Amino acid sequence: MEVATNFKHRQNAESINQALNLLLHEDLISVDEIKNIAAKDHMKGKQTTPSVAERFNRVVSGIQKSSLETLNRTTEKIDQSAHESPWIYVGIASALSGVAGYFIGQRFKR
């Protein structure tokens, strides 16, 4: 598909080149006018085509936004379940504290 698109663009560019050469040969257009047309088209193409950095920033901001939304939903669910059954979370916190205390104690054991 990309090859076909490039071929089309090449054909269009050749047709435009032939038309400009004909106009230039017949003295219907000057070299300066051709340069101005090319400069305008070049600037128009630059404005409509986002740079790699702009596309990367858009992708990263989209990922950040979706990550924050997911994080907010998850924290709301955890908060809701902790209010519904707090003793499960007390048990988990106690178990993790006991494991951490055991490893810290082993490290300072003489």
C-alpha positions in Angstrom: 0.0 0.0 0.0 2.8 2.4 0.9 4.6 1.7 -2.4 1.4 2.5 -4.4 1.0 5.8 -2.4 4.6 6.7 -3.0 4.2 5.9 -6.7 1.1 8.1 -6.9 2.9 11.0 -5.2 5.9 10.6 -7.6 3.5 10.7 -10.6 1.8 13.8 -9.2 5.2 15.5 -8.6 6.3 14.7 -12.2 3.0 16.1 -13.6 3.4 19.3 -11.6 7.0 19.5 -12.7 6.0 19.2 -16.3 3.3 21.8 -16.0 5.6 24.3 -14.3 8.3 23.7 -17.0 5.7 24.3 -19.7 4.5 27.6 -18.0 8.1 28.7 -17.5 9.0 27.9 -21.1 6.0 29.9 -22.4 6.9 32.8 -20.1 3.6 32.6 -18.3 5.3 32.3 -14.9 8.6 33.4 -13.5 11.1 31.4 -11.5 10.4 33.6 -8.4 6.7 32.7 -8.6 7.5 29.0 -8.8 9.8 29.4 -5.7 7.0 31.2 -3.8 4.5 28.5 -4.7 6.9 25.8 -3.6 7.6 27.6 -0.3 3.9 28.0 0.5 3.2 24.3 -0.2 6.2 23.3 1.9 5.1 25.5 4.8 1.5 24.2 4.5 2.8 20.6 4.6 4.8 21.4 7.7 1.8 22.8 9.5 -0.5 19.9 8.8 2.1 17.2 9.5 2.8 16.8 13.2 6.3 16.1 14.2 7.4 12.9 15.8 7.8 14.8 19.2 4.3 16.1 19.0 2.9 12.7 18.2 5.0 11.1 21.0 3.7 13.8 23.5 0.1 13.1 22.5 0.6 9.3 23.0 2.3 9.8 26.3 -0.3 12.2 27.6 -3.0 9.7 26.5 -1.3 6.9 28.4 -0.9 9.1 31.5 -4.6 10.1 31.4 -5.8 6.5 31.1 -3.3 5.3 33.8 -4.6 8.0 36.2 -8.2 7.1 35.5 -7.5 3.4 36.1 -5.6 4.2 39.3 -8.4 6.4 40.6 -11.0 3.7 39.8 -8.8 1.1 41.6 -8.3 3.2 44.7 -12.0 3.9 44.9 -12.8 0.1 44.7 -10.2 -0.7 47.4 -11.5 2.1 49.6 -15.0 0.9 49.2 -14.1 -2.7 50.0 -12.0 -1.6 53.0 -15.0 0.1 54.4 -17.2 -2.9 53.8 -14.8 -5.4 55.4 -12.0 -3.7 57.3 -10.7 -6.7 59.2 -9.4 -8.3 56.1 -7.2 -5.3 55.5 -6.1 -5.1 59.1 -5.0 -8.8 58.9 -3.1 -8.2 55.7 -1.3 -5.1 57.2 -0.5 -7.1 60.3 0.9 -10.0 58.3 3.1 -7.7 56.1 4.3 -5.9 59.2 5.2 -9.2 60.9 7.2 -10.4 57.8 9.0 -7.1 57.5 9.8 -7.1 61.2 11.1 -10.7 61.0 13.5 -9.8 58.1 14.7 -6.6 59.8 15.2 -8.5 63.0 17.3 -11.1 61.2 19.5 -8.4 59.7 20.3 -6.9 63.1 20.7 -10.2 64.9 24.2 -10.6 66.3 
